[in-house]
């Protein structure tokens, strides 16, 4: 049998098998590349159609800038000489990203510090649920824009007002998902921990929190998206810097390429934030990923 295998490998049949293996590897490689590029297909079609529509005159360029015009505007916004000519936005993109990112990070961190512990306590303790849950559910439908006059009255025009609105917007999805995570835990685990003499603190840290983490991370991802939405709303009124301020100011003076470029930057930052949280989730919840295989 071994001799037969050696002859097949050395003869034409072996060459055919080797070529088949190489072809399969090549097909698999192209399949992987196709899967990686698949998310770019629809955006590419939209951008190409958009560019052709503007160039053909079907869409007036003064009404809606083309993707090429937006890319040019973003280039000068990022790398142009600050204050050059009539372009007030040249060279200010990085500074505006930093300003908005700092406000988002501070408001988001505040929302996590309040939303996760509060949600866990409401979800696990009936007394906290009866006291706080009706208030949260009543306030949750109020839009962020409705809180803007209150925030400006309390904190004035400045970063504190913007941060408070961001924290408020991100708080609700975080606290609601934390509540659901705490309520959905297996009560048998809690009873087993009590029988083994665990203290309430140990039950919270070693039973409730690990069991609720999948739902908490869902809330964190939703909260991050709301935080980037809230920063735009807050910066339109509360501060004079950041991506939200530039978006409104550029619209006011008719710089649509800056408006659309600003929207693209905000979308990209939101996407990167979500990917970062997802990476942390995969690392923290590696036990969940291992069990799902």
Secondary structure, DSSP 8 states (H G I E B T S, - for coil): -HHHHHHHHHSHHHHHHHHHHHHHHHHHHHHHHHHHHHHHHHHHHHHHHHHHHHHHTSS-TTTS--HHHHHHHHHHHHHS-TT-TT-TTTT-HHHHHHHHHHHHHHHHHHHHHHHHHHHHHHHH-HHHIIIIIHHHHHHHTS-HHHHHHHHHHHH-SSHHHHHHHHHHHHHHHHHHHHHHHHHTS-HHHHHHHHHTT--HHHHIIIIIHHHHHHHHHHHHHHHHHHHHHHHHHHHHHS-S-SHHHHHHHHHHTT-HHHHHHHHHHHHHHHHHHHHHHHHHHHHHTHHHHHHT-
